[in-house]
Amino acid sequence: MATPAARPGYRGGSYKARSAQSRALLYALIFVVTLWLIGPFIWLLVTSISYQRNLLARPLPFVPPEVTLENYRMILGLVRFHAEGQAAKILPSMLNTLIVASAVTLVNLVVGTTAGYAYARFRFPLKTFSLFALLFTRMLPTIVLIPAFFVMFRALGLQNTLTGLVVAYCSFTLPFTVWIMKAYFETVPADLDKSALWTAATACRPIGAWCCRCRDRGWWRAGPSPSCSAGTSSWWPRSSTPSRARPRCPRSSRP
């Protein structure tokens, strides 16, 4: 009868110990990365329900000793204070951000899905050149495009408009979406399209048929990027807005 040490492929107890250590290290790394990702959001919540005197105290208490909703009352206009005129602009600004982010995400998903399908399934002149031209636009620093966009928006009357912001954000998020959707569509077998062409009456129905079946995974990959870009960037609105029309941030009150 063969002993455990003589069995082929047997690694002994040391392998189990190393495996347990690897899992522990993996879970520790996951915890650190998760804390690093959600930490800013937790800190935003803590600062929003804390008094300013507690935030300026040393040592800094990470758990607020006093909880207040006074900051939310100020934003909602329930409390009168010295900067209530500026605070009244916060909710409309958040609504504008939601509108712009939703429009940019919708344009990216619609245009990026159709363009990615075309690049993944068809052959046409200058296909490779145009595909890498889209990639080249991602290599340019976005800041160098501000003068060109400023002149174009001024000529078209799009300064200080939501439409101008949507155009600006789509200009540098759409190439990324096209590449993501192209890579995803290439993982879907082409036989699915061919079988759909045999059963469908038109050439457009296969796209809709397998998009309904397969688009969710690709959209979950491509959707968050343009939405986050349009929702978090603040220098595009500042660069496309005349200086006299830029609102100043209100100073927080000192309770």
N, C-alpha and C positions, 0 to 999 in steps of 0.2 A: 504494500500500500504506500503510495507516494505521500511524502510529507508536504506541508504547505509551502516550504521553501523550494521544493523541487517541482512544484506545479508550474507549467508554462504560463507566463503572463501575470504571475502573482507578485504583487508589489509590497506586501507586508503592511504593518501598522504605520510605518513612517509615511507612506503615501496618504493614508487617511488623515494623519496629523497635518501634513502639508495642505491637503484639500480643505480641512477645516480652517487653517490659517488663511488660505486664499479667499475663502468665502467671507471670513471676518474682515479681511482687508478690503474686499470688494464692497461689502456693506458699509464700511467706514467711509470709503471714497464716495459712495452714493449719498450718504448722509451729508458729507461736506459739500458736495456739488449742489444738492437740494437746498441746503441752508444758504449757500452762496446765491442761488437763483431767487429764492423767496425772501431772503433777508431784506432787500430794499423795500419790498411791499409791506413786510411786517413793520419796518421802521417808519414808513409813511403812515401806517395806521397808528403807531404809538405817538408820533409827533402830532397827529391830528386831534388826538384826545388828551393831550397834555398841555399844561400851562407853560408859557414861555420861560417863567422863572425856574421851572424844573428842568427845562431843556438846557438852560445856561448854568445850571448848578454843577459843581465839581466836588466829588466824582459824579459822573453822569449816571443817573439811575435808568437802566434799560427797562425796568418795569415801572410805569408811572405811578408815583405815590398818590396822585390825585387825578381823577378822571373827570373830564369836562366835555360837553358838547357845544361849548360856546362858539368854537370855530365854525361848526356846521350851521349854527343859527345865524352867524354873520353872513355866510355865503348865501343862505336862503332868504336873507333880508328880514329876518325876524328880530334882529337886534340893530339898533342904530349906533353907529360909531363913526370915527373920523374919515374912514376910507370906504364908506358904504357905496359910493358911486362907482368906484373901481371894482369892488367885490360883486356888484350887480352884473358885471360883464363876464364873470367866471362861468356861469351856467350856459349863456349863449356861446361862449368859446368852446365849452365841452361839447355842446350840440354840433357846432361846426366841425370839430374834430371827428365826431362820430359820423357825420355825413361824408366828410372827405375820405376817411378810412374805409367806409363801406363802399363808396363809389370806386375807389382805387382797387379794392379787393375784387369787386364785381368785374371791372374792366380787365384786370389781370387774369381772372379765372376764365372769362369768356374768350378773350383774344388769345391768351396763353394756351388754352386748351386746344383751340382750333389750329393755331400755328404749330404747336407741338405735335399734333396729329399729322399735319401736313409734312413736317420735317421727318417724322418717324416712318411714314408710309409711302410717300411719293418721291419721285425723282423729277427735278426741274432744273433749268439753267441757273447757274450761280447759287446752287443750294448750299454748298460748303462755304463759299465766300460770304454769303449773307448770314449764315449761322455763326461764323467766327467774327463777323462784323458786329453782331449782337453781343458776342462775348467781349469784344474789344471795348464796347461802351461801358462795361462793368470795370474795366481796368482804369478808366479815367477818373481822377478825383472829382467828385461831384461839385466841389466848390468852384472849379474852373468853368462850369456851365452857367454860373449865376449871371455874369454879364450878358451872355447871349439870351438867356431867358428873360432878363430884365428888359432888354431892347425889344424882344418879340412880344412880351406881354404889354409893353407900353404902346406898341404899334397896333396891337389887336384889341386894346381896351380891356385886358384881363387882369390888370393890376388890382390888388385887394379884392379878388373874387375867389370863390370856392372852385370855379371851373379852372382857373389858372393853377391852383394848387393840385388839382387832380391831374392835369396835364403834366405838371412838373414831376410829381411823384411817379406817375406811370412811366415816364421817360427812363428812369433808372431801376424800376422794379420789374417792368415787363420782360426785359431780356432774361433775367434770372428765372422768371416763371416759365418762359418758353423752354429754357434748357431743362428745367425740372420735369415739365410735362412731356417733353420729347424723350427723356431718359425713362420715364415711367411707361409711356406708350410702347417703347421698344421691348419692354418686358412682357407685354401682352401678345400672345401668339397671333400671327397674321391669319391663321386658319379661321379664327373667330370672325374676322371681317369677310372672308370668302364665303363662309357658310351663311352669313347674314345676307350677302348679296344674292345668293341663290333663292332666298325666301322673301326678300323685301322687294317692294315695287320700285323704289327709287334708291339712288346711291346715298342719300342723306339719312335714310332710316337706319342703316347699320351703325353709323356713328352714334346716333341717339340710343340705339339698342344696347351697344356695349358700354357706352358712357354711363348709362343708368346702372350697369352692373359693375363697372370697374373704376368709375371716376372718383369714388369717395376716397380711396387710398391716395390717389394722386393729388386730389384737391386738399386733403389734410396735410400733404407735404408742401404744396405751393401756396396755400392760402394764408398762413400766419405771417409769412415774410412781408408781403406788401401791406398787410393790415398794421403790423407793428411799425414798419417804416413810416407810414403815413400818420400814425397816431402818436409817435414819440418825437419826431423831428420838429424842431422849432425854428431852425434858421431859414428854411424855405419861406415860411410866411413872413419872417422879418425882412428877408432880402427882396421879396416881391411887393412889399407894402411901402408906400411913401412914408418918410420919417414923421411927417405931421399927423399921419393916421395911426401911428403905432401907439397902442395903450401902454401905460406904464404899470408895472406890477404894484399892487397896494402893499404898504407896509403892514405887517401884523401888529395887532394891538398888544399892549403890555399889561396884562391883568395884574 
